[in-house]
Amino acid sequence: MNDKNEKSINEFDFNLICNYFSSIDRQGPGSEEMTKLAISYIKGLSPNSKIADLGCGTGGQTITLAQNTPAQIVALDLFPTFVDKLKSRLETLNLSNRVNAIIGSMDELPFTNDEFDMIWSEGAIYNIGFQHGLEYWHRFIKTGGYVAVTEASWLTENRPSEIANFWTDAYPEIDTISNKVKHLQSAGYIPIATFVLPEECWTDCYYVPQKKAQEIFLRNHAGNATAKELVDNMRHEADLYSKYKHYYGYVFYIGKKV
Ligand code: SAM
């Protein structure tokens, strides 16, 4: 908790969080267009290639990966509710033969060394930390394979204290793009590309769909103080984004294992 008694999203009851987020297509900022842009930097994928999508949520980016690469995909998330939702989306889209959605933790992967041509993770590596995640996942990627992640990053060298304090409390590992690239390099990857996700990834693709979801969620949990607090926090987060969007954002980091 920070000094205003605001909770970070990670402090809420997991069932409530799953319930809230499973009603929307994405659980973090991002877009189909930006996933496709990141895919355009990846060379040499074939039908024999294997991709792991870690912290896949309900699979916004998993579906884009399946539709825009020829590879086999394993999509992994800690929460069964999200994995179930992804499974039913895959059935509907006829993609179940290309994507295996499984429950698991990104810091204890049930994979073998050098198993993957690429590890993908949008808005999720923060759960185990950027540097630790990149170092730990390195062993599961073939030499010459790729890692592609999005991560909250500072876009400027200095920022107002309100937003600096919010992020220091929510995710102390937030850092500038140049420092993140250093971590990528020191974890054993050649930096291939970095780009900042545009504003629509936060607004149209993330905060706007939540508005309707919030009304339904509050109706379904009428009288539940924790549910109201969760919605208040998400609204506060959206307000902060609108006020301070020039200072921080999500950045795609793409690296190649050497
Ligand atoms: N990639 C999705 C997207 O961009 O829409 C979801 C991003 S959401 C911000 C973070 C995801 O990480 C959630 O789906 C959450 O369940 C998952 N997660 C949290 N801790 C995890 C862990 N230890 N292992 C695997 N997934 C985890």
Boltz pocket constraint, residues with backbone or C-beta under 6 A from the ligand:
constraints:
  - pocket:
      binder: B
      contacts: [[A, 25], [A, 26], [A, 27], [A, 28], [A, 29], [A, 30], [A, 54], [A, 55], [A, 56], [A, 57], [A, 58], [A, 59], [A, 60], [A, 61], [A, 76], [A, 77], [A, 78], [A, 79], [A, 82], [A, 104], [A, 105], [A, 106], [A, 107], [A, 121], [A, 122], [A, 123], [A, 124], [A, 127]]
      max_distance: 6.0
